[in-house]
Amino acid sequence: MSYYWGHNRRFNDFSNHIRKVFNGSKMQKISIHAGFTCPNRDGTKGVGGCTFCNNESFKPSYCQSDLNIAEQINRGIKFFERRYDSVKYIAYFQAYTNSYAPLETLIDLYESALSYDGVEGLIIGTRPDCLSDQLIDYLKDIQKRYYVAVELGVESTLDVTLERINRGHSFDESKQAINILAKNNIPVGVHMIMGLPGESFDDMLKHGEYISKLPVNYLKLHQLQYVKGSKLGNYYLENPQPDSLLNLDQYIDFVVTFLENLRPDIVMERFTSQAPHSLLIAPKWGIKNFEFVRILENRMEKKDTWQGKYYSPVSF
């Protein structure tokens, strides 16, 4: 069966989508740590950062801020060359808030990455409240030469949750940023964390409803992970509550239901986070991302369901 997205996988996956964007070429993102901070860390909007965050928990080993951009890309290419043949690259500014600097600094960093041989695109991970008009104008300009996308850490659609996790912005600011990027034809991705403190199963499903109403191109889901070095991680070590965690089977069932009600043209980049074993406190599922996807697809096939099966724009 061929679905809305033109192939027989039961969700609109990123790997197939990005191959189409690049005319069939195999593409790989190379993460870059450019030494940024965040406005909820440096005192502009708060201190301490998000309560769930330890950036060491999600950046690859080759991605080190003490190396310049070219050195990080070179290490990333060597890392992936061992795995793939004939691959092209997208520079992914990942750690912290990668638009939180003067425009001149940002341009120098982005252009340094784009000038590297084999790099054909740019993805900027940032916050909804850190996108200036001047930066958007610049991104529109370099779109003439390269693929450009922006990933926004939205995390939740509930303001009470955003305040609880010290996020420093509202969901309304997320909506404004998404709409501005879309209006300027810049593809926009969204990160959402499932299982944040105080959120119910229904709350998490409603995140998908709200995101489906917005001009979002890409979506990344992350299960909440308690990691060492984060405020939530420290709290969990002092007050362990294993019964409050989503177990693997519960989360897979949740993702199936989430996908069934999600707009079918939204491209799914990922469903889980995978913190290093040395940092992860809980939950410890003991599987890799590709293993999760295989289980998810088997569950969807057994249920004979797919992304957007029950999506109805009229209900929103």
N, C-alpha and C positions, 0 to 999 in steps of 0.2 A: 504493500500500500504506500502510495506517495502522499505526503501530507502537505499542508499549506506551504511549507518551506522547501518543497521540491525533492525530498529524499525520504527514505523509509525509517529513519530514526524517529522515535516517538516524542522527541522534543527538538526545538530549533537550536541546534548546537553551534557553538562558536567556530570550531575547526572547519566545518563545511562552509559556514558563512564567509569566513575571512579568506578562504581559498577562492571563492567567487569574486570577492572584492579585488583580489590580486590575480585574477585571471588564471586560476588553477595552481599558482605557486604555493609551496609549503611555506608557512610563515611561523616564526617563533618570536615571542616577546623576550627581550632581555631587560631584566630589572636593573634600575639605576638608583643608587643612594647618593643624592646630590648635596646632602648636608643641611636640608631645610629643618625648620621647626614648625610649630603650630601656634595659632593665636590663643589657644586654650592651654598653652604651656609657658609662653613667654610673658604672660601677664596682660596682654592686650584684651583678652576676653576671660582669662582665667589662668590658673596654674595647675600643674600636675597632669594635664592631658586627660584623655578619655579614660574612664575607670577600667575598661577592658583591655587597654593597650599596653603592649610591650612590643615595639617594632621589630625587635630581634626575633620574634616568634613567627614572622611571615616573610622575611626576606631571604633569598638564597645565599649560599655561602660565598659565591663570587662577588656579591654586591656589598662593597665596603666603602664607607664615606671617606676614608683616608686615601683612596685611589681617585685619580681624576677620571673624567667621563670616558675618555678613550681607553684607559686601562681597564675600567669595569666592562666596557663593551667587548674588548679583546678577550678578557677572561670568560665572559658569557658566551662568545662565539666558540671559543675552544671547548667549553663545557658541552655545548649542543652539537658541535661537529662530530663528537664521538658517538652521538645517537642518531643523527639524521644526515642524509645526503641531499644536496641541492636545496638548501633552505635559505630563505631570506629573513630579514629581521626587522622588528619594530622596537624602537627604544621606549621602554616603559619606566617613566619617572614615578617610583612607587612609594618610597618611604616618606612618611610625614606629609606635609602640605606643599605640593610641588608647584604652586603658583604664588607662594607667600614670600615675595621678594620684589625689589624694584624691577620694573620691566626690562631695563638694560641688562640686569643680571640674568633674568629668565631667558632672554633672547640669546645671550652668550652660551648658556648651558644647553638650551635646546638645539641651537645651531651646531654646537660642538658634537652632539650626538648624531644629528642628521648628516653631518659631513663625513661620517665614518663609512667606509666602503661596505656595502651590503645592507645598510640600514635604509629602509624605504618608508618608514612611518614613525609616528610619535603618538604615545598615549600618556596623558598627564593625569596622575591621581591627585585629587585635591578635595577641598571642602566647598560647599555651596556658597559660603560667604567670602571666598577669596578669588573672585573672578572680576577683574576690572574691565571696563569697556575697551581700554587700550590693549589689554591682553587678547580679548576676543577679536579685535581688529587684526592683530598680528597673526592669530591662528587662522583667520579667514584668508590672509595673504599667503601663508605658507601652504595652505591647502592646494594652491595652484601647482605646487611641486611635490608634495608628499601627502600620504594619508595621515590624518590627524583626528584624534578622538580625546574626549575628556571623561574621566571616571570620577564620580562624586560619591563621597562617603555620606550617604543619607542615614543609614543604620536603622532608623525607625520612623514611622509616620506619626508617632505619638509624642507630643511635646513634653508630656510628663516624664516619658522615658528619656528623651534627649536631655532634659534637665537632670534627671537622676544619674545619668552616666557622664555628666560634665561635658557634654558635647559643645555647648557654646553657640548653637544656632537652632533655629526653629524649623519645623517641616515646611512652613510657608516660604522660608528662605530657600529651601531645597527646590520647591516647586518653581519659584522665580528663576533660579539658576538653570534648571532643566529647560524651561520655556525659552529663556534667552539663548541658550546654546542651540536649541532646535530651530529657533527663528533665524539664526545665522548659519544654518545647515552644517553645524558641527556635531558629529555623532556623539551621543552622551550615554555613558554607562553609569549604573547605580549599584552601590554596595548596600546590602541589607543584612543585619545580624538577627538570626532567629534564636529565641530563648532568652532574651534580655530580661533582667529581673523585673518582676511585676507584670509581664505580658502573658496573656493566656493564648491558647491555641487559636481561638477566634480572632484575637488581636493580630496574630501573625498572619492569618489568612487574609485579613483586611489590608495588610500591607500590600499584598498582591493586587487587590482591587484598586487601591489608590495609585499604585505604580502603573497599572494598566490604563488609567485615565490620562496619564502624562505622556509626552512624546519621547519616551525612553527607547533607546536602541538596544542596549545591552544590560544584562542583569547578572550580578554575582550574589549568591546566597552564602552565608557563613553561619554555621552553628556556633553558638556562644562557647568559647573555650576559656577556661580559667587557666591563666598562665602565670608563671613566676615573674615577679617584677611589676605586675599590674596591681592596682588597688583592689579590683575584684578577686584576683588571685590570692592576694594576701588575706582578704576577708574570708575566702573559702577555706584557706588553711587553718584559720582560727575558728571558723564556724562551718565545718563540712556538712553539707546537706545533699547527699547522693540521691535522695528521692526526688529532689527538685530538678535533676538533670534529665534532658532528653536522651533516652537510650537509642541505639542505632535503629532498631526496628520502628520505634515511634517516629523518629526523624524521617525515615524513608517513607512511611505512610503519610506524614505531613507533606513532604515534598511532592508526592504523587498528587495529593489533593490540591496543593498550591498550584502545580502546573496545569491541572485540569481547568482551573478558573483563570489562568493568566492569558493575556492577549497573545495570540499565536505568532505575531511578527516580532515579538521581543526575543532577542537572541540570548540564550543561556550560556554564560561563560563558565560558571562553576556552581557547585552545590554545597561544598564543604570547605572548611579550613583544615590545615594540617600543620600544627605547631610542632617544632622539634621535640623529640621525646624528652630531652633534657629540661625543657621549659614547661611542658604540658602537665598540669595538675589534674584536670578533669574536663570533659569525659574522655576516657581512654577506650576508643572503639577498636583500635588495633588493625585498621585497614587503611590503605592508601586511597587517594582520590579516584584513580581509575577503577579500583575495586568497588568503591561506592557507586560509581556510575553504572557499572555492570549489574550490580544488585538492583539498582533503581530501574534500569531498563527491563530486567527480568520481571520485576514486580509490575511494571506498566504493561508489559506484554501479557502476563498472566491475567491481569484485570481488563485487558483490551481497552486501554485508555491512552490518551496522548495530550500534549500541551494544547490548551484552548478548547478541549472537548465540551466543556460547559460554560465557556466564556460567552457572555452576552452583553454587548455594549449598551443595550437598552436599559439593563438593570443598574447601570452606573449613572 
